[in-house]
Amino acid sequence: MNTLKVLDVTLRDGGCVNDFNFGQTYMEKILAAQEASGVDVIEMGYIDENKGSESGRTQYINEKVIPHCILKHKKPGVLYVAMMDYGKFNVDNLHPRTEEGIDGIRLAFHKKDRQAVISIGRKILDKGYKLYIQPMITLRYSDAELLEFIGLVNTKLPDASGFYIVDSFGEMRPNDMSRVLNLVDHNLISSMILGFHSHNNLQMSYSNAIAMLQFPTNRDIMLDCSIMGMGKGAGNLNTELLLEHLNLYYGKNYRIAPLLEVIDTVINQLHSEFYWGYAPEYYLSAVHRCSPSYASHFYNKHMLPIDQVGELLGLIVPEKKISFDKNYAEEIYRRYNDSKSVDDAAAVADLEAAFRGKTLLLIAPGKSIGAAMEKIRSIAEQEDVVTLGLNTVLDCNDYLLTTRKDIYDSAIAAGLNIIVCSNISKGGRGNVKILNYGNWIDVDERTHDSSSVIAFNLLRACGVKKVKLAGFDGFSVNINENYYDPNLRHPVNAEQVERRNRYYKNFINRIRDEGVTVEFVTPSQYE
């Protein structure tokens, strides 16, 4: 290689983790650490005229707010850039470059838009900005398509500063790196920097970066990274690890200490609030060559076992894999579960007979049941009460309704009376009442299929008129406060907490409006 540059993407790709809501203090601390480390290029965030903000976030409404929001004093020798996704900002509204503003634009786009970005790139260059061309999911290009596009760039945008290999889904392996590096390096105009942006779904970011460093080329190269790997899904190449390697083997003099300090004071806190890094669901998204947002949606929203996440990812059609479509994901999820339908008329009739004239005590797995166990058992012992544990195995349960395969398997082994939906089991063993999944869920813009929703819909169908609720605490961002059984812990962010608590409160109020008497046995945010 000729020269080597490092571009830190923490404020941009890291922002995909927390919706760019770093807050002013954290934004400034991260920028200060980046500058102190000596990285060559700093990506300040996204420019997005629809979702952007003017302060406190690294998704900006336009490029003009960046100097006022965070980039108040530029460090000599450092390039400052921002990313722009094709279609999310009208470049006619981009102001000419100024000395106090950002120096360059990273233009990201999908393969289908590769022809259209040429004119956009020309406008960016004509306004004085450095241009870095970012063909997302580069592996989706055939050799012929990539060669054709490189030829177009060489002809129409020869003054662009850089062209990137972008491993958006973290799916590139060493043979992929070798093939694409050779293809791009041998055909791209020699004056242009060759860059590499990776994600760590297969834990290959570091080794792929080393492969690029060792690749025999005479051109300049640029490697993207982020502090502690902060980035969407499985995250990115760690800045601190890359800089250490470059100091050891390439004669660089980057400073690691400022990065470790900001990890200690800022990034660790963010990591505790918004997880990123390797996880089986992100491995599966790379294997299935799809957006990791599908994997996290199925795994986190529906809390599915990992094998079912893999099955669902396998159902995504190729044209939908590139960009996450929530409605499509929900459609797949419902279709997947509908394929496991059963006739549940007999099971419902049996339960209706068992519940007739009774008060139903529903025991959810909220943490509050621990302190109220004596009270709960006292109610459960009453003759007119039928007790239904919701993913909660207690010795006072008459029935266990579960939406989890692990709890179902344990309950079968223990010989419990079980109610389960057809997406978990079609029966065949034990004391099991199988409900047809599609009959008992609640669907609006989302699919609500928790044990609570299924239980409430079941009691409505069975004509139950009086319900006591225990363990319906409501959700908290502190996962240690959410469940009586720590094995049920599952991280939720503030937006999920607010949405779930609002949904369940409204759902319970709907039950009341239908004439069902609802009494809370333990404290609840739904009262």
Buried (B, 14 or more C-beta within 10 A) or exposed (E): BEEBBBBBBBBBBBBBBBBBBBEEEBBBBBBBBBBBBBBBBBBBBBBBEEEBBEEBBBBBBBBBBBBEBBBEEBBEEBBBBBBBBBEBBEBEEBEEBEEEBBBBBBBBBBBEBBEEBBEBBBBBBEBEBBBBBBBBBBBBBEEEEBBEBBEBBBEEBEBBBBBBBBBBBBBBBEEBBEEBBEBBBEBBBEEBBBBBBBBBBBBBBBBBBBBBBEBEBEBBBBBBBBBBBBBBBBBBBBBBBBBBBBBEEEEBEBBBEBBBBBBEEBBEEBBEEBBBBBBEBBBBBBBBBBBBBBBBBBBBBBBBEBEBBBBBBEBBEEEBBBBBBEEBBBEBBBEBBEEBBBEBEEBBEEBBEBBEEBBBBBBBBBBBBEEBBEEBEEBBEEEEBBBBBBBBBBEBBBBBBBBBBEBBEBBBEEEBBBBBBBBBBEEEEBEBBBBBBBBBBBEEEBBBBBBBBBBBBBBBBBEBEBBBBBBBBBBBBEBEBBBBBEEBEEBBBBEBBEBBBEBBBEBBEEBEEEEBEBEBBBEBBBE
